[in-house]
C-alpha cells in the first residue's frame, strides 16, 4: 500500500504537493482508494480517499497504525563522496535510525563546499525512503565534524572492525541507546582506535572479508535490529 505525507486534523487527512501530484497524476488515485498517511507527528494512519480537488486530496482516517518503537540507534558515518553518502542516508532510513552524523576522520574527506545544499538533498532522499520503507522515524541530520565532538560514555558504542578477534554477544534493553561508528575505506587510524578503546567502545567482526563502508553499515544495522527483534528486550 502506498504511503504519503499529510496533515491529520479531526480524523481527516489532507495530502498536498508534492505528494498530491504523485498520487493524482502518477498513481491516478480515485475516491475510496485506501492509502497510508504519515502525520507531522511521525504517526501513521490508514485512510480512505473521499474527495480529490484541484489542490489537495482529502481522506477520512480509518485507524492509527501502531508500530513497535525501535531502540534508539545513531550512526556516525565517514564523510565520503556523494554516491556513498546518499546510499548511507537511504540505508539508515530503512533501518529506522534516529540520527545520522557525518564524521571527519584522518582518512575521510575533510569538508563539503555547500553542506546546506547537501543536507537538503539528504532530506529528500530520507523523505522518499520513509515512504518506501514505512519508517515512522524522522531522522536527525547533523553537520559533519571531527570524531572527538561526538564521543560519549552514555551510549553503547559499536565499531565494526574486520581484524578484531573479540567475540561479543549483543544483549539489548529497551532503554539502550546505540552509537554505530563506521570507518572510511582505509579504516580508522591507530590514533582513532586508541581513542575508541579509551572510551570502552565495543569492536565487532561482522565478516571475514573487508567490506565497503556502505555494506558494513547495512550489516551492522541488520545485526542490531536482528538482536532487537529476536531476543526478549527487557
C-alpha positions, 0 to 999 in steps of 0.5 A: 500500500502506498504511503504519503505525507499529510496533515491529520486534523479531526480524523481527516487527512489532507495530502498536498504537493508534492505528494498530491501530484504523485498520487493524482497524476502518477498513481491516478488515485480515485475516491475510496482508494485506501492509502497510508498517511504519515502525520507531522507527528511521525504517526501513521494512519490508514485512510480512505480517499473521499474527495480529490480537488484541484489542490489537495486530496482529502481522506477520512482516517480509518485507524492509527497504525501502531508500530513497535518503537525501535531502540534508539540507534545513531550512526556516525558515518565517514564523510565520503563522496556523494554516491556513498553518502546518499546510499548511507542516508537511504540505508539508515532510513530503512533501518529506522535510525534516529540520527545520522552524523557525518564524521571527519576522520584522518582518512575521510574527506575533510569538508563539503563546499555547500553542506546546506545544499547537501543536507537538503538533498539528504532530506529528500532522499530520507523523505522518499525512503520513509515512504518506501520503507514505512519508517515512522522515524524522522531522522536527525541530520547533523553537520559533519565534524571531527570524531572527538565532538561526538564521543560519549560514555552514555551510549553503547558504542559499536565499531565494526572492525574486520581484524578484531578477534573479540567475540561479543554477544549483543544483549539489548534493553529497551532503554539502550541507546546505540552509537554505530561508528563506521570507518572510511575505506582505509579504516580508522587510524591507530590514533582513532582506535586508541581513542575508541578503546579509551572510551570502552567502545565495543569492536565487532567482526561482522565478516571475514572479508573487508567490506565497503563502508556502505555494506558494513553499515547495512550489516551492522544495522541488520545485526542490531535490529536482528538482536532487537527483534529476536531476543526478549528486550527487557 
